[in-house]
């Protein structure tokens, strides 16, 4: 069994920052990829950022230069630093991890609202 616990969401004004965290625990031997997705009301879930165990990253075009994904392999934790937030970043953010043994797991989601 794998558990993912997310934290760090909330209400923030445009231009401000938030940092999301997602800690994995349970039957984990090795995590390969860690990622953040988001889903806004009425829209499909989309990949925001991903990071491999070796540190290779990829980003959604609209967040490049504003968001930074990082991970702490010793703590099985992935972070998403979000700067210069915009109203269009408002969504429920989900972390997702892939295990070397197979399978992908989702967090419960954390709400991020950007509004003045």
Secondary structure, 3 states (H helix, E strand, C coil): CEEEEEECCEEECCCCCEEEEEEEEECCCCEEEEEEEEECCCCCCEEEEEECCCCCEEECHHHCCCEEEEEECCCCEEEEEECCCCHHHCEEEEEEEEECCCCEEECCCEEEEECC
